Amino acid sequence: MRYLDALNGIYDGTPYFLRDFTLGMDVINVKTTDVFTDSFNPYLSSNCICAFQRFTGQDAVIGCTHSPAFIIEQFGGEMQYPEYKVPIPVSHPFSKITDFKNIEVQFKGKILNAFKSYSLVKEKMKGTADVVGNITGPLTKASVLASLERVSMLMESDESVLKDLLDFCNEFTEIVIEKLSNNVDSFIIAAAVDNPDIFGFNNYEKFSSKRVSSACQFIKNNGLPVVYHPHGVFISKNIDRSKSIMNMSIDGFHFAEGNDISMIADKFKGRMCVLGGIDIIPKLYADARSVISETNRYLNIFRNNNYVFMASCSLHRGVPLENINIMCKTLKNYRKSNS
C-alpha cells in the first residue's frame, strides 16, 4: 500500500492520509450522539471511517471515529455530546493532583468499542487503505486527564508528581498499543500539547521527548512503523530543532502549522518520510482556488521527497466537504500527471 511504502522509504506516487477523526459523520450525515452512545457504536463508527475513505480515496485511515472520550471517560471524567458537533470535555478525571496514583488500568466503557471499530475497519479496508492507530503524546494525554492548567502548575511547582503522571500516561499508551497492534498497520503519535512553543524547548526535552521516544521504540518492538506529529515550530529561519526529531526512532515526521516547509523538505530529504500539508484554518475554509493553489504548493515543494500529503492536523465535523473534495481531486490529478 502507498502509505506504508512511503514510511518504508519506497516512493510510489504521492500518498495522502487526511486523519479523519469526526468528519466522516458529516459524509453520511449521522448525529454525534448516534455514534457516541453510552457504549459507543463501533459499527456506525466504522461506517463513518469507510465512507470518508470512499469519498476521498485516501491511502490510509484512522480505524475509529475519535474523541478524548476514550481517555477521559475511561478514568471517570465527563464529556458532552452535541448532536452535530464535536464531543467536548466537561470535566477532567484527575481533578486532584495524585488521583492517578495506584490506578490499575482496566479497559471499560467506550474505549472497548473503539477497539472493536478498529478491527471492523481493518477488515473493511483490506486491500484498499492502510489502518493507522492514533495515540497521544505524554504531555497531551496528561493535559486531557488532568487539564493543561494543572500540568502547567506541576511543571512549575512539583516536577516529581508531573513525572509520575507522565510515566502513568506512557504505561497506559503502551497497553493501548499492545491492544491495537493486531488491527493496525502503523501508528501515529499525535501530540498537540507536546509542543515546545507552549512550555519552551527545555521543558519539551525534559518532560516529553524521551517519553515519546520510548513509546516509538515500543511500537517498533511490536513490528510496526510510527509517525510523530508534535505541534509547534521545529524548523524556521530562526529555529532548528530537527535533531530532536531525527534522534527519535520514527519512520515519519508530520509537521504542524508555522514551520518553514522548504527548509523541512531540504533538511529531511533522504532521512525519513515527511508528512504534512494544508493548514485547516483558514485554508480549508477558503475558496476553491485557494484550496487548489495551496495543495499544489505543498505537492511541488515536496515532489523530490519521500512525502505523504496530510492536512496540518486531524479533521473534524464542520470542515467543508466540498473543499475536501476539491483538495482530493487536486491530489489525484497531481498523481496522474506525475505517474
N, C-alpha and C positions, 0 to 999 in steps of 0.2 A: 504494500500500500504506500501511496506517495508520502503520507505524513511520517510514517515510521522510517521510510527510506531516507527522508531528509534528516531525521535525528541520527541516523546511522551514517551520514555523510555521503549519501547517494543522491545525486541530482536527477530528478525525473519531472520536469516541468516545475511549476510553482504551486505547491500545495497551499490550501487555505483551510484555516481552522478558526471558527468565529466564537468559540467558547460561549455558547448559549447557556444561560442559567435559567431565565424565566420567559424569554421572548417566544419560545415555542408555544406557550399558551395562547399568544396572540394569533399564531398561524392557524390554529384550529378553533380559536375563539371559545376557550373554556374559562370558567371562573378560577381564580386563585384558590378559592375555598373548595372547589371540586377536586383539585389536586392535593392541597394541604388540608385534608380532612383530619379528624382526630388521630387517625392511624397512618396517614399519608397513603395516597393511591399510586402504587408502583406501576400499574397498567396504564393509567392515564398519563403519568409522568413519562413513561417510555414512549407513548404515542406522541406526546409533545416533542420529545427529542427527535424522534424519527421523522415527524412531519417537517420540522425545521431543516433537517438534513435533506429531505426531498426538495424543499423549497429553495435551498441554497446550492445543493450539490457539493457541499464541503467535504473535505477528506478525513476529518476527524470530528468526534463529538464527545462532550461530557456525557456520562452514562445516566444522568439523573437531572431532573428539574431541581435546581439547587437553592438552598436557603441557609442562613445561620441557624435556623430552627434545629437542624440536626445536632448542632453543638449545644445551643442554649437550652433546649428542652431536655436534652439528654441528662443534664445536671440540675434541672429544676427551675430554670428561668422561664420567662413567658414571652410569647410572640403575639402580634396582631396580624390578622389576615384580611386585608381589604379585598373586596370581590374581584376587582380588575386591576389591582396594583401589586407592587412587590411586597412580600411579607416584611414586617417591621418589628425589630426587637423592642420589647416593652420593659423587661427587667433582666438584668444580668444575674446568672445563678450564684456567682461568688460575691455576694454583697458584703460579706465580711472578709477581711484580708486573708484569713487562713482557712476559709471554707473548703478549699480543695484538698487539704491535708487528710490523710487516712481514707480517701475515697477509693474504692475498688471499682474499676471501670467494668461495667456490665451493660452491654448494649440493650437499650429499651426504647420504646416509642417510635417516632418517625424514622429514626436512623436505620432501623431494621428493614423497613420497606424501601428506604433509599438504596440499601444494598441489593434488594430484590430488583429495583428498577435497573441497576447496573447490569445484572445478569440477563434481564429481558432485552435490554438494548444491545448487549454483546451478541445475543442470538440473532436479533433482527438485523444487525448491521454487518453480519458476517459477509465478507467479500465486497462490502460497499464502503465502509468507513472504519477507521481505527477508533477504538474507545479509550478515552483518557480519564484517569482518575484524578479528581480535583481535591487537593488537600491544602490546608492553610499553614503559613509560616508561624513560628513560635510567638512572636510579638502580636501578630494578627489574631491568633487563636486566644492568647491571653487577654487581648482587648475585648474580644467577643464574650469571653467568660466573666471577666472582672471589670470591664469598661476601660476605655482609653484613659480616662482621668485617674483611675486607680493605678493603672500601670505607670503612668507618668509620676504619680506620687511616690510609688515604690522605688522608681528609678532614682529619685532624689533622696528618699529617706530610709529605705530598707532594702538594699540590694540583695541580701541573703534570701528574704521572702520572695522577691521577684524571681531570683534564680530558681528557687524551689518550684514556683508556679510555672516557669518556662520549661523546667525539666518534666513536670507533670504533663504539660502540653505536648512535649515531644514523645512521651510514653504513650499518650492517647493516640497521637499521629501514627506511631509505629503499629499499634493494634489495628487501626483503620487500614493501613497499608496492607497488612497481612490478610485482613478480611477481604479487601478488594482485589488483590493481586491475581486471582484466577479469572476475574471478569473484566480486566482491562489490559490494554496493550502497552500503556505507558502511564506516567503520572506528570502532573504539573503542580508545583508548589506555588500557590498564589499568595502574595504577601504584601497587601496594601499598607499595613502598619509597620512591617519590617522595612523601614523607609528612612534612609539617612537624612532626608530633608525634614523629618519630624523631630527626631531625637538627637541629631548630629551623628556624624560618621563614627566617632569614637564609641558612642553608645551602641550604634548598629553593630560594630565589630565586637564589642564586649558581650552583648546580650543576644544577638541574633545570628550572625553569620556562621559561627561554629555549630550552632544547633541546626541551622539549615543544612550545613554540610553533612552533619550526622544523619539527618533524615534522607538526604540524597544518597548517601552511601548505603543506608538501609534499603532503599528502593533498588539500587544497583545490585545489592546482595540477593535481592529477590528476583534478579534476572531481567529487570525492566529498565528502559531508558527514562530519563527525567528531565523536565524543563523547569527552570526557575524564573518566576515573574515577580520581582520586587518592584515596588513603586519608588519614585524618586529619581533624581538625576545622577547617573553614573558616568556619563561621558558628555562633556560640553567643551566649549573653548577654554573655560576656566577650571574644569574639573575632570580628572581622570581617575576613576575608581575601578577601572577594568580588571586590575589584578585580583580584586576581591571576588569577581565573578569567575575569572579564568582559573583560580585556585580551587574552585569547587568541583566536586565530582558530578558534573552535569553534562547533558548532551545538547542542551539548547538554552539560550537566554532570550526571554520575552521582555523586551524593554517597554517602559511606560512612557507617558507623556513627558515632554520637556527635554528629552535627550537629543543630542545632535546626531541625526541619523546617518549623515555622510561619514562622520567620524566613527560611528559604530560599524558601518559597512567596511571601512578600512581596517579598523582595529581587530575585528573578529573574523575577517576573511581567512579561511583555511584552518581556523581554530575550533569552531563549533558552529552548530546551526544557530541562526538568528531568526527570531520570531517577533512580529510586531507590525504596526501599520496605523491606519487612520484613527485619529482621536474621535472618541464617541461624541463628546461635547466639545465644540459645537458642530464638528464636521459631518457627523451622520444625521444631523438635523438640518443641514443646509439644503440648497437647491441641487438638482440633478447634475448640473455642470460642475459644481464644486466637488461633489462626490466622485465623479469620474476623474477629474483632474487630480484630486488628492490620492486616489487609489493608484493611478498611473505613476504619480510621483514616487511612491514607495517602491512600486514594481521596477521602475527604471533605476533607482539608486541601488537596489539590492540585486540587480539582474545577474551580477557575476558572483554573488554569494550563495552559500547553501542557506536557503531562505524559505520560511513559511509565512505567508501573509496572515495577519490577525488584526482585529481591532485592538485598540490600546488597552482594553480591559474586558471584563465579562459583559455580555449583552442581556438586557432586561426588558420587561414589558414596557411598551411605550416608544421604543426606538422605531422610527417609521419603516415599516416593512417595504414600502416602495423604494426607499433608499438602499435597503439591504439588497433588494433585487437588482437595482442598478449597479451596485458595487460588485455583486457576483457575476453579472453579465460582463462587466469590465474585466474581471479576473479571467473568465472563460475565454473572452476574446484575446486577451494577452497570451494565454496559454496556446491558443490556436496559432497565433501569428508568430510564436517563438518555438513551435514544435518542429 
